[in-house]
Amino acid sequence: MSLTILIIDDEPHLPHQLARFLRKHTYEVLLAADGEAGLREVHGNTVDLVLLDLRLPRLGGLEVLAQMRKMDEEVPVVILTAYGDVQTAVAAMKLGAADYLLKGFDLDELLLVVQRALEKSAMSRELRQLRKERSAHYHFDYLVGHSERMSEIFDLVARVARSDASVLIMGESGTGKEVIARAIHEQSGRNQGPFHPLNCAAIAHQLLESELFGFEQYAFTDAKKQKRGLLELADGGTLFLDEIGEMPLDMQAKLLRVLETRSFFRLGGNKEVKIDVRILAATNRDLEQSRKDGSFRPDLFFRLAVLKIPLPPLRERPGDILLFAARFIEDFNKSLGRNIRSIAPEAQRLLLAYSWPGNIRELKNVIERAIILSNGEELLPAHLPYEIVGTFERNDGMLQDPWEEWLNARPPGPIALEELSGRLEQYAIRWALEMAQHNRMRAAELLGFTKVDQLRYLMRKHGIE
């Protein structure tokens, strides 16, 4: 993939000489005769490096550099300067220029400086990308599980990572499909390259193509400058397509061509862009059924599903619930500045009994909520949402909603405030006693009472033995 160099210089001959030389070394070259034209080129094109003359008409080189930094902080700038302007060139370095060349340089020296600046810029981008990927929002430790089924999946991830084949990750929403994709990327030979995720269900169909393929300047009304798509940005790394089953059929055909040719055209462009990208895809739909009913292309399905990783829902791996909870507590202790040390046994029992329709994502949100509501070092049932604490286990082992049971048993008609408040007290007391296995001291703590006498008073009031 050719890199683009912009030369901003008002001399009549030098810029054209430099352009011819750089083009022979496979670079694309843009020319601008003054600072304002140069800024327009930076705004309207993807520029990988700028050669900037300090002495320019109307807008001086330092001012051009300062404005360029506001537009694009990352593009490397090499200053071209006469001998008497060395002090100004040093000032430009302080403003963020990558290097400078004294005019009269030979072309081999120019090539060396250009290559060095581009390599340094590429390395800085990679380091920023790696820091971003390994930020607090992602931990490789999230590959949690000690069941036989999860051990098999972890082993499969390690083996899959060694190949460069496409992978289809299947599972319900919230089961950690992106975590698995990132783990494959991190263990692969592409781990020094970028990882770009795209949720196909979160983007309007008409925008999905430009997001993936990018577009040329003026490809459509709002295309004021060229934009690289995620396929191009992920070059040398991994592109993760989440909810691939939501991709429209016309886009499926275009993605299939990319997988087969390793190339594409930007929207509005006629130049083929070659890429080296590994595609990982995920879905919560039954793509086998979608393939049969015609909503997903069979050829794309087989191309994506060279390797398949099925993820079980959290309800099928209850032994991992408290492991995940511990990991989330550790993370939220850091981000929220808390010091939660444990989960009360009663709260553990509720977490294990819940069906977790939202899977790991729901558990993470529940733990964050509980930590925010807690005022000590232990998470209690009172810190959990109603959908988890609103059921309790009866002697026959069935889960029963006490509110529904009460509403079905009472006479029809409006509920008086006194009746409702009394019922709330009864429910809270019975719930606390149930959770504490009828240990009154522990039940009083769960209700936030400082003395067990407060609990005894309410038990007598409502005739609770």
N, C-alpha and C positions, 0 to 999 in steps of 0.2 A: 504494500500500500504506500503510494508516493506521499511524501511530506511536502508541505507548501511553505515556501520562504517568501516573505514580503520585503522588497528593497525600497526604502524611502530615501531618495537622494535626488537633488535637482541638477547634478552635473549632466552634461549632454551625452557623454560617451561611457563613463564608468559603469553605471547601472546595467546597461545593455551587455557590456563585456562580462560582468559578473553573472548576469542571467544566463548567457550562453554557456558559461563554464559550469554553473550549477545544474542546468538542465542535462548536460552530458553525464552528470553523476546522479541522474534519475529524480532530481527534485523538481517539483512544480514551482514556478516563480511568478510573482505578481510585482508590478512596478508602480510606484507613486512618486510624482515629481515634487510634492510638498507635503507638509504635515497634515493638513486638512484632508487631502486625498488619501493619505496613509491611514488616517483614523476611519475613514469611510470603508476602506478595504478590510480593516480589522473587524469592523461592525458587520460587514456583509458577507464575510467568508470565514472558513475555518483556516486559521493561520497557525503554523507550528513554530515559526521562528521569524524574527524581524531583524533586518540589517538597517540601522537608523543613522543617518548623517546628522551631526549636531547642528551644522549651519544650514538652516532651511529658510526660505522666504516666508514672511508673515508670522508663521508659528514656529518658534525655535524647537530644537531637538529635545531639550529638557522638558519643555511644556508638553510636547507630544508624548514623551515617555510617561509623564505624570497622568495625562488623560487616558493613555492606553492602560495604565495600571488599574484605573477605575473601571474600565470596560472588561479587562481580562487580566486577572492577577497572575496567571500561570504561564502565559506565553513568554518564552525567553527572548531577550532583546540584546543584540550585539551592536555596540556603538562604533561608527566609522568616524574617525576624527583626524584632523591635521595635527602636526607636531605641537603647534602652539596652543592647542586646546586640551592638553593632557589633564590639566586641573579640572576642566569641565567634565571630561570623561570620568574622572574619579568621582565627581559629584553625581554623575549618572549612575555609577555603580552603587552609590549609597541609596539611590532611588529604586534600586532593584534590577539594574541592567546585569546581564549574565557575564559580559566580557566586553573588551574594546579592542579595536585594531587601528593602528596608525596608518593613514593613507600612504601608499607606496608599498604596502604589503604585497607579497607574491601570492599567487592563487592557491598554492599548496598550503600555505599558512592559513588562508581563509577557510579552506576545506577542513583543516584540523580544528579550528576554532568552532566552526559550525557543527561538526560532528560531536565535539565535546559538549557544547551547549545543549544539543538535542538529547544526548545520552543522559546528561545531568537532569534535564527536565523530565525525561521519561522515568528515571529512577525516583524522582520526587513524587510524581504522580502515583507510581506503584506503592510507595511507602504510605502516602495519604490514603490510598484505597485499602491497604492492609490494616492500617490503624482503624479505619472506619468499619471494616468487616469484623475486626476483633474487639470492637467497643463493648460497653457494658450491656448492649442489647443482644449480644450473642455470646454464648459460651459453648465450647466443644463439650463441656461437661453435661450439657443438656441431653446427651445420649445416655439417658438414665434407664436402668432396668436390670433385673437379675433373674427374670424368668427365662426358661429355655427358649421360648419363642423370640424374645428380644435378643438373647445371645446369638441366635442364628441370624437375626437381622444385622447386628453389629459386624458379624463375620462377613456377611454378604456385602455390606458397605465397604469394608476393607478390600475385598476382592474386586468389587466393581470399580473402585477408585483407581486401580492399577491399569485399567483399560481406558480407551477413549470412546467407547460405544455410548449410544444414547440410552437413557434410563427413564423408565416410567415409574413414578412413586405413587402408590394408590392408598387411599385412606380417607376416613371421614374428616370433615373440617375440624381443625384444631388438634390433629394427632401428631403434628410436628414434621410435616412433609418438607418444609423449607429448611428445618434444622438438619434433616437427613441429606438434603441437597448440598447444603454448606459443608457438611462433614465429608461428603464425597469429594467436593472441590478441594477442601483443605488437605485431604490425604492423597490427592492426585499430583501428577507432575505439572499441573497448571496452577498450583497454589500461589505462585508469585504473580499470576495474572489476575485480572479483575473478575469479580463475581457480580452479575447483575440479575436481580429478580424482576419479573413482570407478572402481575396478576391479570390474566386475560379477561376475567369477569369484572374487573374494576375499571376498565377503560371502554368508552363507547366504541362500537365496531368501526365507525368511520375514522376514528383516531388511532386505532390499533396499528394500521399499516405504517403511518408516519412514525409512530413510536418505535416500531421494530426496524424499519428500513431507512428512516431519515428522509430528508428531502433536499432538493437543490433550491437555490435562491429563485424566487418567482415561480416555483412549481404550482402555487395556488395563491390566492389573494393575500393571505397573511404571512406568506413565506418571505420575510424581509431579508433573511440571510440563510445560508446553507446550514443544515443541522444534521449531525450524525445520529443514526438510530442506535438502539441497544445492540443490534447484531454487530455493528461496527465498533462500538465502545467496548464490547466484550471480547474483541479480537485477542487471541492468546490466552483467553480464560474460559469462563463458563457463563452461559445464559440459562437461567432457570425460569421456565414458563409454567406458572402456577395456574390451576383451573383451566388446563388446556382444552377440556371438553366444552368450554364456552366459546371457543374460537369459531367464527363463522366459516362456512365451507370454502368461500373464495380465498380467505386467508390461509386455510389449511393447504390449499393447492400451492400457494406461493411459498409457504414454509417447507413443504415437501421438496420443492425445487432447490431451496437453500441447502437442505440436508444432503441432497444428491450431488449438487455442483460446488458447494462451498463458495458460492458467489451470489450476488444480487445486484439490483440497480436501485439507487435512491429514487424516490418519487420525483418525476420531472427530469430525471437524468438519463443519459445514454452511455455512460461510462460504467463498465462492470467493475464492481468492488469485490476483491478476493478477501476471504476471511478464514481464520483458523479458530473456530469456536466449538466447544462441546455443548450440546443441548441436553439439559435435564428437564423433564416435564413431570407435572403432578396433576392429579384429578381426584375429586370426591364422587365422581359419577362412575357408573358402570359403562366403561368405554366399549366393552365387548357387546353390550346391548345396543349402544349408540352406533356401533359399526354395523350391526345387523339391521337397525331401523333406518339407516341412511343419514343420520345426523352427524356422523364422524367418518371421514374417509378411511377405508380399510388399508390403503397403501401407506397413509401417514401413521395409522395405528401400529402397523407392523414395523415401520421404520423407527418409531419412537420407543416401542416396547421390545427392543433388542434384549434388554435386561429389565426385569420387573421386581419392584420391592413393595410388598403389601404391608401396611402398618396397621396393627390392631388398635381398636378404640381403647380408651383408658378403662372402661368398665370390664374389659376382658383381661386386664392386667392390674388387678387391685393391689397386688403386692408392690407396685411401683408408685402408688399414690403418695405415700408418706415420703418416699425418696425425692419425688418432684417437689413436694411441699418444703422439704428441708433445703433444697437448692434455691427455691424462690425466696424463702426466708433469708437465706444468706445474701442474695442479691438485693432484696429490698431493704435489709438492714443497712447496706452500704448507701443505696440511693436515697433512702428516706431518713438516714441518720438515726436509726432505731437500734435496740439491743434485745430483740426477741430471742429467747433461749430455748423455748419448748412449746409444744402444743399439748394442751390439757388432754388427759385420757378420754374425757367425754367428747371433746372436739374431734379427736382422732377417730373415735367410734362413728361419729356422724360423717366425717369425710369418707371413711371406708364404706359406709352404707349407701352413699349417694351414687346415682347412676351416671353422672357426668356426661350429659348429652353434648356439652361443648368441649369435652375432652381436655387436653392439657392446657389449652388457652383459657378455658373457663376456670380451671384450678388456679392458674396464675393470677387471674383477676380476683378470685375469692381470697387468696392469700394476701394480695396487696390491700384489699379492702379491710381484711381482718387486722392487719398491722396498723393501718391508719386509725382504726377505731380503738385499738388497744391502748391501755395506759400503764401497762406493766411489762413484764418480761415473758409472759405466757399468753398464748392465744386461747381464748375460751369459747364455748359454744355461742355465747352472747355476741361474739364478734362475727359470726357467720351469717349469711343471708337467710331469709325465711324459707326459700325453696329447699334449703338443706336442713335447718333446724325445725321446720314446720311439720315434720313427721317424727314419730317415735316408734320404737319396736314394741309391739304388744307381746303378751305371754305366748300367743300362738305363732309368733314369728312373722306376722304380716305387718306391713307398713300401713299406718292409718293416719289420715289428716284429721286432727282433733276438731278443727273448725268445721269441716264438712260434716263430721259425725254429730256435732252439736246442732248445726243448722237443720240437719235432717230430723233430729229428735225433738226440737222445740216446736210449739204450735206456730202456724203461719201468722204473719202480721208484722208490724214495725217493731224494731228492737229499741227499747228504752235505753237512755244513756247509762242509768244505774245498772241495768241488766248487763250491758256491754262491758262496763268497767269491772263489774264483779266477775264476769266471765274471763276477762283478761287476767285478773289476779289469780283466779283458779288455774287457768292454763299455765301461767308462768310458774306457779308453785309446783304443780304436778310435773311439769317439764323438768324443772330443776331437780326435784327428788328422783325422777326417772334417770336423769343423766348422772346423778351422784350416787345411784344405786341405794337411795334412801338414807344416805349419810347426811344428817341435817346440817352439820357444820360446813360440809363441802357444798351442799345445796344453797346455803345462805351466801357463801362466797360467790357462787355462780350468779346469784341475783343481785350482787353488789352490796349486800347488807354487811355492816360492820359487826353486828352481834347476832347470834343465833336466836335470841329472844324475839327479834323482829319477825323471823320466819315462824316461830311457834305461835305468835299472836295471830298471824294471817291464817295459819293452818286451823286454829280454833275457830276463827271467824267464819271460815268456809266449810267447816266440818270435815277437814281432811285428816285422816289418821296417819 
